[in-house]
Amino acid sequence: MTNQQLLIVGHGSRVSQAVIEFNQFADAVAAQINIPTATCFLELVDPDMAAGLTKAAQTVGDGGNVLVLPLFLGGAAHQKNDVAAAVRWARAQFPTVTFHYGTPLSPHANLVALTALRVEDALAANADALPPEETAVLVVGRGSSDPASNAEIARTAYLLWEKRPFRTVEYAFQAVARPKVAEGLQRCIALGARQIVVMPYLLFTGKVDEAIHVIAKRFSQAHGIPVLITDYLNAHPLVVDVAVQRVQEMLDHTAAMTCDLCKYRFPMAGYEHQVGAEQHTHHLHGGSAHSHRHGHHHHHGE
């Protein structure tokens, strides 16, 4: 249909390879759907969200539909505030256009399956690797100030461990949340692992992936224990299929996020003051970010 467009929103990165990988991912999604596709970024890379949303609205015209898919693994502040607020700004600017808002990629069984594949590949690629029974896996997310989003990393770690032969599967975060990477690695040793496989639970390369590599290598040298590092998720068909599913959910009007663990709805420990906080963003560079503040209604499936 000519009155539809998919707009895929990436975070943006100072690492050029990360932007290349994002664009390759967007191309892979576009190849599986019969909808014109464009991209924009939250920060660091152009076009920004205001430009992307404006161009998409102009492209579909009156009565058209813009499907906004934030390419994030979890529903943290970028999903709940930054992009959501930008979409609400766009709705006010273009009232004759319908903006549909997609949900995060995770949780999904495909992502657990790919995490397992990444670990298996790392073990197979190392001729001196110890067996899984002597191996701990550490799933490392970026980390956020949203406890529900962080909990998805813990859930992924457990689902990876369930019925698999690893000594243990733990989780950690590169920033913001705990346990930090070094703490997670230390726990793996405490639980008897003689080898650790670190899985960067990230979509693309970038500064976070680089930091995880540095910490893991230093830990390995300091403690004399083998630490293997897997590839991140990237544009694997299993992840692309999840993104295509999220697009279909927007088309079917079934896109929805649960608010049952949302720190903006319920008083989570340490975040009680954020209940009912206003929905806003500082990343709407082409618009007036500070004058478009809204009550946090969480219409995630719109």
N, C-alpha and C positions, 0 to 999 in steps of 0.2 A: 504494500500500500504506500502511496506517495505521501500520505499525510502522517506518517509515523517516522520517528527516528530514535535510535538507541544512542544514548550519550553515556559512555563509560568514563567514570571519574577515577583517576589515579591519584596517589598521594603526591608524587613528584619526588625527585632525588637530585642531589648534586653529582651523583655517579651516572655518567652517560650510559653505561651498559644497562643500568636499571631502567632507564627510560626506553631504551631499545627493546628490552624484554617486555615491558608493559605494552608497547605498541605491537609487538609480535603476538602477545596474548589477545589484544583487542582484534587483531586481524584474524586470529584463529576463531574467536567467537563470531565475528562477522561472517566468516565462511560457512557457518552452520545455521544462520538465520536469514530469512528473506526480508531484512529490514536494513535500510541505510544506517551506517554506524559512524559516529564521530567520537572524539575523545577530548578531555580537558583534565586539569590537574588542580589539586587542592592548594599546592604551593610549589615554589622553586622552579617550575617549568610552565611555559605558556603553551596553549591558552589557559587562562585561569577559569574558575567556575562561572563568573559573571559573563565572560566572553563566550564560553561554551554553551551556557544555558540560553543566552540571547540569540546566538546563531542558530541553535536548534529550534527555538521558537519561531524565528523568522523563516526557517526552512520549511517547517510543517504548515505554517500559516493558521488562519482562523479555523477553529474546529479540529486542529491537528493534535497529535499525541506525541509527547516526548517521554521516552522510557529512560529514567536515570538509574544507572547501575553503579554504585560505589564499589570499586574493586578492593574491598577490605576483607580480611579474614574474620574479624570480630566486630561486634556492635559496641564500640567504645565511643569516645567523644566525637571523633571525626564523623562517624555514622549518625549518631544521635543528635549532634549539635551542628557541626560545621556544614556538612552537605545538606542536612535537613533544613537548616535555616536558609541556605542558599536556594533550595527548591521553593520554600515558602516566599522568599523574595521574588523569585521568577513568576510564581503564580500571581502575585500582586502586580507585577509589571506587565504580564501577558495574560489577562483574564480570559481570553478566548481560546487559550491553549490549555490542554489537560496534561499535567505533569504526573507521571506515575513514578513511585519511588521503590527501588528494589531493596532486598535484604542482604546481609552479609553472606559470604560464601560458607563460612563455618557456623554451626556444626554440620558435618556431612560424612557419611560412611566412605565416600570416595577419598576424602582427605586423610582419613585414617589408613585406608588401603595404600595410598601413595606414600604416606609416612613409613609404613612397613616396607614398601619396595625400596625406598631410599636407604633404609638401614641395611636391608639385605644386599643391596648393590655395594654399599661401603664395605661390608664384610667380605663379599666375594672378590672385590678389587684388591684386597690386601692378602697376599699369600701367607703372611705370618699371623693373620687374625685368629684370635682364640674363639672357641665355640660360643654360641649364644648363651649357653648355661652359665658361662663365666663372665658374661657381658652385661653391663648396665647401659640402658639407653636414656639419654637426657634430652627431652623435647624442650626447646628453647623458643619462647615467643618474645616479641619486642617488649611487652609489658605496657600497662596503661593505668590510669586512675579509676578505671571502671571494674569493680570486682566481678561482675557477671561475665565480662569479656575475658578477664584473666582466668576465670573458672573454666572456660572452654579449653584452655591449654591443659589444665589438670584433667579434664574429661578425656581429651584426646590421648593423653599419656596413659590413662587407665585402659582405654579401649585398645590401645596398642599392646598393652601388657596382657590383657585377658586372653587366655588360651595359647599364648606364645611362650617360647622356652627361655626368654631372657631372665637373667638373675633378678632384675627389677627394671621398671621404667619410671623415671622421675621427671619432674618438670622444673623449669626455671625461667627467669626473665632477664633480658639484657638491660632493661632500664625500668625505672619507676616502681615496679612491684618487686616483692620478694617471694621466694628465694632468688637471689641473684645467681648468675652462671657459676661462679666459684663455689657458692654455697651448695648448689645442686650437684656439682662435681664431687665435692667433699662428702655429701650424703651417699653418693654412689659407692665411694670407697668404704664408707662406714658400714654399708650393707653387704660388703664382701665381694664387690666386683673386682676382677683382675684386669678388666678392659672396659673402656667407656666409648660409646658411640654418641656423638652429639648431633642432634637433628635440628637445624635451624628452621623453625616452623614459620617460614616467611614466603611470600609470593616471589619476590625477586631479590637480586643482589642489592648492595647498597651499604651505607655506613653501619647499619645494624649487623648485617652479615659479617662485615669486616671485623667489627668489634668482637663478635662471638668467636671468630677464628683466633684472634689475638689472645683472648682470655684462655681458650681451650689449649692452645699450644704452650702457653706459659705454665699452665697448671700441669700439663703432661711432663714438662721438663722439671718442674719443681718437685713433683711427687713420684717420678719414675714409673708412671703407669701409661700404657698406650691409650691415646685418645684419638679416635677416628672422627672425622667430620663429614657428614653427608652433604649432598646437594640440597638446596632449598626446593620448594615445590615447583615453581616456574610454570611454563605453559604446557604442562603435561596434559594429555587428553582427559585424564580423570578430573583435573581441575577445570579445564575448559567446559566439560560436560556439566559441572556444577554451575558455572556462570550461565550457560545456556538454559539450565533449569530455572535459575533466578529470573531470567528474561521471560521465560514462558509463564512464570507465576505472575509477573506484572501483566502480561497479556490476558491471563485468565482471571485477573483480579483476586488472586489468592495469596499475594505477597503479604506476609504479616510477621511481626516480631513479637515474642512474648515480653510482657512487661512485669512478669511475676517476680523477677529478681532485679528489677531496675532501681538504681540508687536514687533516681528522680521521682520514683513513686513510693518506695518503701524505705524506712530508716535502716540502712545497712551500717554495720559497725564502722565508725570512723568517717562516715559520709552523711550523717544525720542532717547536717546543715544544708545539704543539696536537694533535699526533698522539695519538689515544686520549683526548682531553679528555672530561670528563664532560658529559653532556647536561643542561642545566638552564635555568631561566628566572627572571627577576625580575619577570615580568609577570603571574603567576598570582595576582592580587590577592585573589581570594576563597578561595584555598587556601593551603597552607603552601609557598610557592615554594622556600624554602631547605631544606626537608626532603625534597624529591623530586628527588634528583640521581641520574642513571642513567649507566651506561657508554654511550658513543656507538656504538650498534649500527646506526644508520641503517636502521631498518625503514621506509623512506619509503613503501612501497606498502601498508602495513597499513591 
